[in-house]
Amino acid sequence: MTNTYSFYQLQSEIKINAERLAYIDFKLRFTGVIKRQDLYNEFGLAEAAASRMITLYKQYRKDNFFYDSKVKVNSIKLDSYVPLIPLDSETGLGMLANGFNKNKMSDRPVLEYKRIGRISNQLNIENVSVITRAMSNHQAISCKYISGNSSNYKARELVPLSLMNDGKNWKFRAYDRSEKNKEKRFKNFNFSRVASVENVQGDSKKGLAYESLKDDYLWNLQVPIALELHPSLNEEQKQTVRKDFGLSPEDSEIFLTESAALVWILTKLWFIDVGKDNNEELFYNFELKNREMLKNYI
């Protein structure tokens, strides 16, 4: 059985090179490829030094990758890949979004830290890595997805395009080839609702030019959002909301712009009254002032 190393164990064996091998492992797992240029960009390693790092990684995990002469990169061997260093899905997604960080693997916070309400294994790392590799290489996946507003759990073909995080959930934007309505093929998906996923094979594997973010109208459309403190709040509650959102004691309005594809998510996240609910018991921070302008996005 192949050993999995903690970051500290690897450091004790190969010192500074532990971080470099961890980076190679991270890139292979979540993007599917590692290039010498990647090691130059991340660590400033010249070509010869980068080659030595890839060779050193091979001493630990010789069956994790192969050199793909067609595209001239080292690519993951999906049938034999074994992680060198264990990572959870949230750490991997966080580093894809914000950059590789060895401290995320060492569990050594500068100050005492506790994540609130963390659910173990909420995100299946195998599903996540299939999706992120497809995203990195603009390829399609076959995905069974448990939607909150549909009973259709049949496999659908998606081309993942971008990562998103709303402070609570990791999501991804994708082109849905299975959607009959051409106007609604670009959609948001929640990683935690992916039941199963696999790579699409054959001629349909590669994402097409029109299945990209540049053709995602709502993603690229920036719309204005005008918010006002909700009239149901008393003065004490208003002051609390002002502090939470960085408003001055006199301010009652917020004006911002957001991608039209994300407006609906923002209204739920910030507890914004968009005028669709008549339940007086619901709590809102804000009222959407330009709801008529945004009615097609909420």
Secondary structure, 3 states (H helix, E strand, C coil): CCCCCCHHHHHHHHCCHHHHHHHHHHHHHHHCEECHHHHHHHHCCCHHHHHHHHHHHHHHCCCCEEEECCCCEEEECCCCCCCCCCCCHHHHHHHHHHCCCCHHHHCCCCCCCCCCCCCCCCCCHHHHHHHHHHHHCCECEEEEECCCCCCCCCCEEEEEEEEEECCCCEEEEEEECCCCCHHHCEEEEEHHHEEEEEECCHHHCECCCCCCHHHCHHHHCEEEEEEEECCCCCHHHHHHHHHHCCCCCCCCEEEEEEEHHHHHHHHHHCCEECCCCCCCCCCCCEEECCHHHHHHHC
